[in-house]
Amino acid sequence: MLITIDDVLTPAELATVKDRLKRSIWAGGEITAGAQAVLSKNNRQLPEDAEHLPALRRIVLGALQRNPLFFTAALPARILPPFFNRYEGEQNYYGNHVDGAMRSLPEGGYLRADVSATLFLSEPEEYEGGVLTIEDMFGSREIKLGAGRMVVYPSSSVHQVTPVTRGRRLACFMFIQSMVRDAGQRRMLFDMDMALLRLRQSQGEIEPVIRLTGVYHNLLRHWAEN
Ligand code: NI
């Protein structure tokens, strides 16, 4: 299931993020890639010791925290501090790969990546190519969103970023351990929550809406791991 979320960042946050990225020193993108992914990864990334990285991460995590659609789509238990990447010039693509299942946490231990997310930071007209292509059960989906918008998808899906042939593509990407590890269960919960939201808006808190909301929460209680 792919879910796109509009307006994750405010225009002011986006401007701050882009300004800080402009003043950052980049490293090769292989720093967070696993043994298989590293062979196909050819981009740049902010290194862990980058001056502006803590502030950039605070902005993005704060934006996720206040976003109810992100919460219901990902049902996050833990979020690995977000990364920032750049596709431009010779370092301009990331071939087909699956994101590694286990990600080491800064404080030690591991996070299981259930959900991956890409937050677009460049407008589509700023670059050519650079399409995020994600395979799901219905085939291949091509994603190229406006700056400040995000796509959320299962970490288990094969995906790639096609070569950027002109301009610069900046993005933020992150891995999330979900309270509900099964993508099918997450999908059902998401569909139910969205349908309930629409029902509540059109019908108010009528008795069946209250009952179905109870079923949603009881399913979540049943499936959630923490
Ligand atoms: Ni990936």
Boltz pocket constraint, residues with backbone or C-beta under 6 A from the ligand:
constraints:
  - pocket:
      binder: B
      contacts: [[A, 97], [A, 98], [A, 99], [A, 159]]
      max_distance: 6.0
